Amino acid sequence: MTIYFIGIGGIGVSALAQYYLKKGDQVFGSDLSGSEITEMLEKQGAKIFIGQEAKNIVENIDLVIYSPAVQEDNPEFAQAKKLGIKCLSYPQALGNLTKEHFTIAVSGTHGKSSTTSMLALLLIKAGLDPTVIVGTKLKEFGNSNFRAGKSKYLLIEACEHEESFLNYSPDIIVANNIEADHLDYYKNLENIIKAFEKFVNKLPEDGVLIVNGDDNNILRILNTKHKIKKFSIEQEEARRLKEILQVKGEYNVYNALAALAVARTLKIPDEISFLALSEYTGCWRRCDITKINSPKPFILISDYAHHPTEVKACISGVREKFPENKIWVVFQPHQHQRTFYLFDDFVKAFDEADEIVLTEIYDVAGRGDEGIAQKVNGEKLAKAVGKRGNKVHFIQDFQKIPEFLKEKIDINDIVVIMGAGSIYNIVSDF
């Protein structure tokens, strides 16, 4: 089969492309710019086009899979429709795979990637040989976001964005937490909770729902006939996990508790689970630590956090690990809508940092709102954060941040570069 991926460099779409490459299918795809991910796919045999043009779509293509960010006026998408080629969104295509496997779906506003990563390594350690599609890169997967397994098990992240997880047919659902996010689509928290209720109801009669019993919003989705297992920070194993985990922060204890609950559901012995979790060292852009030796020795941390709860939790985890060091936080807000709707929460999220560097808001193509964009910007956020007594620097062009930091930071400072947009590109400048 010949498959064309529009937006093949995306963290989810690229994993699916690797799945089909492993199957022996012909894989083509495009993205607006090249990246480490597109280079990796080319090495695996995919043909990549940089730039999206109608001429890239030809009649012998059997299936087009497109990123949810792709709009109907995208020239490749429009050409595929014109030629009558079958088109599936990434969630639809992944949904088809979930019907062919015993699927474990990890959901929640926060912690999906870390929980999926922990659980993946645990299942591998237990010999269950899962296929894994995860929204981050793991060094254990050869710095990839995909692993091809030979068993019936498929482990995936189930993202709530625009109800995409309703395309999936899970056998086990992990629900870590529910908070307000993606409010440009959902409008309010009540609609998000309703979407999670619909997702839970997609479980078969013998399906299992594993939930964070400490999350009040999660407790509202438990009106279900399915078997429910709760995990809590008050459980005895939480104390043990905090002692053995190499990744710090209470949120990582919750992620590990979720992975452990799945393992017990699958009858995996605790000794295997605790060993696997103790060996987990983290994943790409989830409190990813690098020691920089020149010109001044300091510690650089890269993190994907882009919701105020994630920002606060990341800084708290860094403070726990480095209680005596000065912590610089560099943050690029992600999307005007998220910044606008959660503005007050963002303002409070940075209090544990010593100095904060904010830059302009990053917007995702196709998801902008001109009206909201005029109401909020990075400088307004910086001023509001500063009014809390925090030491804040606003640098509109994020590419100038490395030069600024190299002048300001001292020996053994901690620099946390945080955000889901283009901000991670400056990591290489150090």
PERAWO-V935295 format. One record per residue. N is the residue number from 1. RES is the residue in three letters. PHI is phi in whole degrees, 0 to 359 (* if undefined). PSI is psi in whole degrees, 0 to 359 (* if undefined). NEAR is the number of other ideal C-beta (glycine too) atoms within 10 Angstrom. Layout:
# PERAWO-V935295
n = <N,N>
res = <RES,RES>
phi = <PHI,PHI>
psi = <PSI,PSI>
near = <NEAR,NEAR>
This chain:
# PERAWO-V935295
n = <1,2,3,4,5,6,7,8,9,10,11,12,13,14,15,16,17,18,19,20,21,22,23,24,25,26,27,28,29,30,31,32,33,34,35,36,37,38,39,40,41,42,43,44,45,46,47,48,49,50,51,52,53,54,55,56,57,58,59,60,61,62,63,64,65,66,67,68,69,70,71,72,73,74,75,76,77,78,79,80,81,82,83,84,85,86,87,88,89,90,91,92,93,94,95,96,97,98,99,100,101,102,103,104,105,106,107,108,109,110,111,112,113,114,115,116,117,118,119,120,121,122,123,124,125,126,127,128,129,130,131,132,133,134,135,136,137,138,139,140,141,142,143,144,145,146,147,148,149,150,151,152,153,154,155,156,157,158,159,160,161,162,163,164,165,166,167,168,169,170,171,172,173,174,175,176,177,178,179,180,181,182,183,184,185,186,187,188,189,190,191,192,193,194,195,196,197,198,199,200,201,202,203,204,205,206,207,208,209,210,211,212,213,214,215,216,217,218,219,220,221,222,223,224,225,226,227,228,229,230,231,232,233,234,235,236,237,238,239,240,241,242,243,244,245,246,247,248,249,250,251,252,253,254,255,256,257,258,259,260,261,262,263,264,265,266,267,268,269,270,271,272,273,274,275,276,277,278,279,280,281,282,283,284,285,286,287,288,289,290,291,292,293,294,295,296,297,298,299,300,301,302,303,304,305,306,307,308,309,310,311,312,313,314,315,316,317,318,319,320,321,322,323,324,325,326,327,328,329,330,331,332,333,334,335,336,337,338,339,340,341,342,343,344,345,346,347,348,349,350,351,352,353,354,355,356,357,358,359,360,361,362,363,364,365,366,367,368,369,370,371,372,373,374,375,376,377,378,379,380,381,382,383,384,385,386,387,388,389,390,391,392,393,394,395,396,397,398,399,400,401,402,403,404,405,406,407,408,409,410,411,412,413,414,415,416,417,418,419,420,421,422,423,424,425,426,427,428,429,430>
res = <MET,THR,ILE,TYR,PHE,ILE,GLY,ILE,GLY,GLY,ILE,GLY,VAL,SER,ALA,LEU,ALA,GLN,TYR,TYR,LEU,LYS,LYS,GLY,ASP,GLN,VAL,PHE,GLY,SER,ASP,LEU,SER,GLY,SER,GLU,ILE,THR,GLU,MET,LEU,GLU,LYS,GLN,GLY,ALA,LYS,ILE,PHE,ILE,GLY,GLN,GLU,ALA,LYS,ASN,ILE,VAL,GLU,ASN,ILE,ASP,LEU,VAL,ILE,TYR,SER,PRO,ALA,VAL,GLN,GLU,ASP,ASN,PRO,GLU,PHE,ALA,GLN,ALA,LYS,LYS,LEU,GLY,ILE,LYS,CYS,LEU,SER,TYR,PRO,GLN,ALA,LEU,GLY,ASN,LEU,THR,LYS,GLU,HIS,PHE,THR,ILE,ALA,VAL,SER,GLY,THR,HIS,GLY,LYS,SER,SER,THR,THR,SER,MET,LEU,ALA,LEU,LEU,LEU,ILE,LYS,ALA,GLY,LEU,ASP,PRO,THR,VAL,ILE,VAL,GLY,THR,LYS,LEU,LYS,GLU,PHE,GLY,ASN,SER,ASN,PHE,ARG,ALA,GLY,LYS,SER,LYS,TYR,LEU,LEU,ILE,GLU,ALA,CYS,GLU,HIS,GLU,GLU,SER,PHE,LEU,ASN,TYR,SER,PRO,ASP,ILE,ILE,VAL,ALA,ASN,ASN,ILE,GLU,ALA,ASP,HIS,LEU,ASP,TYR,TYR,LYS,ASN,LEU,GLU,ASN,ILE,ILE,LYS,ALA,PHE,GLU,LYS,PHE,VAL,ASN,LYS,LEU,PRO,GLU,ASP,GLY,VAL,LEU,ILE,VAL,ASN,GLY,ASP,ASP,ASN,ASN,ILE,LEU,ARG,ILE,LEU,ASN,THR,LYS,HIS,LYS,ILE,LYS,LYS,PHE,SER,ILE,GLU,GLN,GLU,GLU,ALA,ARG,ARG,LEU,LYS,GLU,ILE,LEU,GLN,VAL,LYS,GLY,GLU,TYR,ASN,VAL,TYR,ASN,ALA,LEU,ALA,ALA,LEU,ALA,VAL,ALA,ARG,THR,LEU,LYS,ILE,PRO,ASP,GLU,ILE,SER,PHE,LEU,ALA,LEU,SER,GLU,TYR,THR,GLY,CYS,TRP,ARG,ARG,CYS,ASP,ILE,THR,LYS,ILE,ASN,SER,PRO,LYS,PRO,PHE,ILE,LEU,ILE,SER,ASP,TYR,ALA,HIS,HIS,PRO,THR,GLU,VAL,LYS,ALA,CYS,ILE,SER,GLY,VAL,ARG,GLU,LYS,PHE,PRO,GLU,ASN,LYS,ILE,TRP,VAL,VAL,PHE,GLN,PRO,HIS,GLN,HIS,GLN,ARG,THR,PHE,TYR,LEU,PHE,ASP,ASP,PHE,VAL,LYS,ALA,PHE,ASP,GLU,ALA,ASP,GLU,ILE,VAL,LEU,THR,GLU,ILE,TYR,ASP,VAL,ALA,GLY,ARG,GLY,ASP,GLU,GLY,ILE,ALA,GLN,LYS,VAL,ASN,GLY,GLU,LYS,LEU,ALA,LYS,ALA,VAL,GLY,LYS,ARG,GLY,ASN,LYS,VAL,HIS,PHE,ILE,GLN,ASP,PHE,GLN,LYS,ILE,PRO,GLU,PHE,LEU,LYS,GLU,LYS,ILE,ASP,ILE,ASN,ASP,ILE,VAL,VAL,ILE,MET,GLY,ALA,GLY,SER,ILE,TYR,ASN,ILE,VAL,SER,ASP,PHE>
phi = <*,252,236,244,251,267,87,292,278,293,293,275,301,295,294,294,300,295,303,288,298,296,286,96,283,278,241,240,184,221,208,288,209,283,200,303,291,294,295,298,295,298,296,274,115,281,262,250,253,265,102,242,228,303,294,288,263,242,293,278,284,274,208,248,245,234,295,300,283,288,265,297,273,302,300,288,297,298,293,298,296,298,276,76,281,297,237,231,289,306,298,294,294,295,302,296,294,297,286,265,228,278,257,253,248,260,236,133,297,230,88,299,295,293,296,298,295,302,293,301,293,293,296,295,300,278,82,274,49,281,273,231,238,229,273,204,256,242,295,292,259,70,62,241,258,216,225,268,254,247,265,282,277,237,248,223,276,244,278,276,305,52,60,299,292,287,279,264,240,275,258,230,245,257,241,283,187,225,223,293,196,53,287,297,262,279,75,205,296,303,292,294,298,298,295,295,298,297,297,300,288,277,295,290,302,265,288,236,252,250,228,281,288,264,257,297,290,298,298,280,257,271,281,215,276,280,292,242,237,254,240,211,293,275,292,301,294,299,298,295,297,300,286,264,292,279,268,264,104,300,299,286,295,299,300,292,299,297,298,296,296,295,302,293,299,270,65,279,299,303,297,289,297,294,295,298,292,290,270,288,248,108,224,301,60,237,53,280,260,227,270,257,258,222,282,242,294,208,250,254,237,249,217,276,310,218,248,305,296,292,300,298,295,296,299,297,295,294,297,296,283,233,294,259,270,283,248,261,243,251,230,250,302,245,77,296,299,298,297,291,292,249,305,298,290,297,302,272,281,256,299,277,277,276,220,234,244,249,233,289,290,266,247,274,303,86,236,274,219,300,296,291,300,278,267,216,207,296,293,297,296,300,296,292,296,295,293,277,94,281,273,237,238,255,235,298,269,296,290,270,293,304,298,299,293,300,279,265,289,245,302,70,292,249,244,254,260,226,146,257,261,274,299,295,297,280,304,294,290,261>
psi = <144,122,136,129,121,118,41,343,354,153,329,311,320,326,318,322,319,325,312,328,318,329,346,9,159,126,125,161,168,158,166,335,158,162,176,324,315,325,319,317,322,320,333,355,2,148,117,133,130,118,147,111,148,327,343,340,115,166,334,5,129,329,137,127,129,149,146,342,347,130,162,335,5,128,324,318,316,320,321,318,319,322,357,23,139,131,132,140,163,312,324,316,317,323,322,322,323,334,340,355,168,107,128,117,123,119,173,155,323,154,4,310,316,317,317,319,312,313,323,311,327,314,323,315,326,357,17,351,60,155,134,131,114,150,32,175,140,134,331,342,22,36,38,165,16,143,131,118,170,3,185,349,131,123,124,159,138,95,140,354,122,34,29,330,348,352,348,154,81,155,329,132,131,127,104,317,161,123,168,124,167,41,347,332,309,334,320,168,324,319,327,315,320,322,319,324,318,319,314,323,356,352,144,172,325,14,163,133,120,121,155,107,354,359,115,325,325,320,341,350,13,8,74,154,356,161,131,133,129,144,153,150,346,350,151,321,340,318,317,318,319,327,323,340,135,337,131,170,139,327,327,333,317,316,317,322,320,315,319,321,321,316,317,325,324,9,30,130,142,325,325,316,312,324,314,316,327,337,351,125,6,176,174,127,29,85,49,113,132,134,123,128,346,143,336,136,124,172,127,128,130,132,145,357,130,3,145,324,320,319,310,317,320,312,320,318,321,318,322,320,326,70,336,352,154,131,120,133,123,118,132,110,148,108,136,322,311,317,320,308,328,24,310,324,322,319,324,353,344,9,331,355,152,317,146,134,118,146,184,157,137,129,142,136,133,356,25,161,108,323,314,323,333,345,339,145,176,323,321,319,317,316,320,320,321,330,344,1,4,150,110,140,129,122,107,316,106,340,346,356,316,317,318,314,321,331,329,324,156,172,134,13,160,127,116,114,119,139,163,4,225,358,331,343,336,350,319,341,347,*>
near = <11,14,22,26,28,28,24,26,24,24,19,23,26,28,25,23,29,23,20,19,18,13,11,9,15,16,25,20,29,24,23,11,8,12,17,11,23,21,11,20,24,13,8,13,11,21,14,20,17,12,11,19,11,14,9,19,23,13,7,8,19,12,17,25,25,26,23,18,15,22,11,8,8,20,16,25,22,14,19,23,13,10,14,8,19,10,18,17,19,25,19,15,22,27,20,12,17,21,10,10,19,16,24,27,26,32,26,26,22,20,23,25,23,29,27,29,30,29,30,28,22,27,27,18,16,18,9,17,14,24,22,26,24,28,23,21,24,23,11,16,21,10,12,22,27,23,24,15,17,8,13,14,20,24,29,28,25,27,22,21,13,16,19,20,24,15,19,24,17,26,19,23,28,31,25,24,21,25,17,21,23,22,16,17,15,20,12,11,14,12,14,22,15,15,22,23,14,12,24,21,15,18,20,10,7,8,19,20,22,24,26,25,17,15,20,10,18,20,14,14,23,15,9,14,9,16,14,15,16,17,25,14,15,9,16,7,19,18,11,17,23,15,8,13,19,11,22,18,21,14,23,25,21,26,32,30,25,28,29,26,23,25,24,16,16,18,7,19,11,12,8,15,26,18,14,23,27,15,13,24,14,21,26,21,22,22,24,19,17,12,8,13,7,7,7,12,12,23,18,20,26,21,26,24,24,22,21,22,18,22,24,20,22,24,26,17,21,25,18,12,16,17,8,6,16,16,20,24,27,28,29,23,28,22,22,25,22,25,24,22,21,19,16,10,15,24,19,14,25,24,14,16,26,14,19,23,25,27,27,18,23,19,18,13,12,13,18,14,14,7,9,16,16,9,12,20,17,21,14,16,24,24,13,17,23,17,10,11,8,19,13,20,17,18,18,12,8,23,13,12,21,17,12,13,23,13,7,13,18,11,8,13,20,22,25,25,27,27,23,20,19,13,23,18,12,20,17,7,12,14>
